[in-house]
Amino acid sequence: MPLDFALLCVGALLIVGAASIYWRDREDVARLVYGATGGLCAAIFLSAVVPRGAHALSTVLPLGLPWLGMHFRLDPLSAFFLAVVNLGGAAASVYAIGYGAHEKSPMRVLPFFPAFIAGMNAVVLADDAFAFLVAWEFMSLTSWALVISQHDRRENRAAAYIYLLMASFGTLCLLMAFGILGGATGAYDFASIRETPKDAWKSGLVLAFVILGAGSKAGLVPLHIWLPLAHPAAPSHVSALMSGVMTKVAIYGFIRFAFDLLGAPAFWWGLHPLVFGAASALVGVLFATVQSDLKKLLAYSTIENIGIIFIALGLALAFKANGQALPAALAFTAALFHVFNHSLFKSALFFGAGAVLGATGEKNIEKLGGLIRAMPQTAFVFLGACVAISALPPLNGFVSEWLVFQAILLSPSLPQWVLKLLTPAVGVALALSAALGAGAYVRAFGVVFLGRPRSPAAQQARETDKWSLGAMSGMLFLCLLAGVLPSFMIDTISPAAMDYVGGRMPSQADIAWLSIAPIAESRSSYNGLLVFGFITFSSLAAMQTIKTLWPRPVRRAPPWDCGYVDPNPATQYTASSFAQPVRRALGAIAFSVHEKLDMPLPGETRPAHFAVEIGDRFIQFIYDPLNKAVWYCAGRLNVVNYLSIQEYLALVFAALVFLLIIVAL
């Protein structure tokens, strides 16, 4: 059975992680571990995509709590996320075969890398609260170990500490959610939870806990502060897994609660994902626009895309609550399609960032430039992934965002006025974030790969290894395939939509010319293959026309700089200057900016200095006061360490009475 085979492979991943310690003295230990991990991920991926029929598969293993065991289940939703997890895991493993050769301390990474993938698989397959929480915490702890693997840097230790705090907070919220769902009967397997009657206030409280628990792991604003710190601190193949895959496991957790365990939704359930999703999309893209650290830029972009997914899920909840199955299926399909798409192009981008880091030792894009000459293949793949994440046709990012906009256009059919007013505003925020995202990636690619090298490290760069190039190219090919032939992905997602929102989009395989139609061809349609053919033909025709009308050979000359030829690369546009208009016009929405200008007096020969400090308003107004409050309370509670035995007994008695009152209520 596919479920049993997937569980065996998950156990094998744990064995590979443990075996890496036994193999630690071998020179090829990294190649062995990453190769075995990639093979097991490929096997689980195949077990998820092979058709199983209409029925879900379930099993119980004699592990965990006595006489209860651990329940696991494979249905269309978990199969989809299982495919996403293991496709990303296989690509990261192939990439790491080449990238891992540059790791200074591989044994800080190798035992935890396959265990991290095993934890994500276990979360997706879990079918009871105990198995889900154990797998969730295991996923968090192994990823924390990978984040702190390069602990010689102070900023990495701080990032790992903040990540651990946020992960613990998220797990606590999910534990409270399961506790409320279980109720007095103590139902802990998902089948019993589904059958348990739920009061409206309890469902609302559980939804709040789930948004906090899953949202903190996904990077939803304002729970995002760990993400731009932890992702750059981890090795690049781990960053690709955390950003492209682990955040999707958090999305799965939200869907499992909101669309399955909580039962029939109320219309207001969609308000929170819509609001937090729109805020995440705007805040993430604004921060990405001004970042100089390449990996931090990609991390903030992940926050933007998580916001897009939550917008679609909020729409799906609103439509489902109002009994509108077809619009709900459209929004739900758009969300899952963007989950898949983001895992592809964000993995490719982090792979490209790792290749740049390995070739130059630099993450600061202000010190890069001109890498298209030294790393042409990496530059091509990175450009393709930038086009995909910027939602430009014919790649896959355009299709899923276009489907989200199509769902937003159906919002006037919602009967509640709050949704009628909120959804168009969310659509405006989504459109603005899409435009700013394209600008952010024009800036990233232009500063990193075009122009002239800005540092000796950029001048001495060389192309990355074939394993890394193969992994990047494979993800880019899938981006193109999903963009040109999206109908196959939509039909693949439809069984999950049928199970969880009660409807599905029209069968796209029945539409002529491989077009897709969200509702009906008369309303709107898109043909990725036709767009791809037009772009290819027009590009080749333009090239041929230029060659025919301008037969002179290509020549190179120094760049023109307002009439002055200056060979100094510092005369080029910098990343900061590129982002300055956006920062000054829209930056106050998301962050605080302090500009420091040190201008020499007339007659002084010292240079002028200009610096910009960008602060996160959420840290300033939420987390800093919270941190101060915790320290204050800790200082006050310190008196408990110096009580007498009589005072300790009185304190225990008071706590016992308080707990008995809670139980009685």
Secondary structure, 3 states (H helix, E strand, C coil): CHHHHHHHHHHHHHHHHHHHHHCCCCCCHHHHHHHHHHHHHHHHHHHHHCCCCCCCEEEEECCCCCCCCEEEEECHHHHHHHHHHHHHHHHHHHHHHHHHHHCCCHHHCCCHHHHHHHHHHHHHHECEHHHHHHHHHHHHHHHHHHHHHHCCCHHHHHHHHHHHHHHHHHHHHHHHHHHHHHHHHCCCEHHHHHHCCCCHHHHHHHHHHHHHHHHHHHCCCCCCCCHHHHHHHCCHHHHHHHHHHHHHHHHHHHHHHHHHHCCCCCHHHHHHHHHHHHHHHHHHHHHHHHCCEHHHHHHHHHHHHHHHHHHHHHHHHHHHHCCCHHHHHHHHHHHHHHHHHHHHHHHHHHHHHHHHHHHHCCCEHHHCCCHHHHCHHHHHHHHHHHHHHCCCCCCHHHHHHHHHHHHHHCHHHCCCHHHHHHHHHHHHHHHHHHHHHHHHHHHHHHHHHCCCCCCHHHHCCCCCCHHHHHHHHHHHHHHHHHHHCHHHHHHHHHHHHHHHHCCCCCCHHHCHHHCECCCCCCCCCECHHHHHHHHHHHHHHHHHHHHHHCCCCCCCCCCCECCECCCCHHHCCCHHHHHHHHHHHHHHHHEEEEEEEECCCCCCCCCCEEEEEEEEHHHHHHHHHHHHHHHHHHHHHHHHHHCCHHHHHHHHHHHHHHHHHHHHC
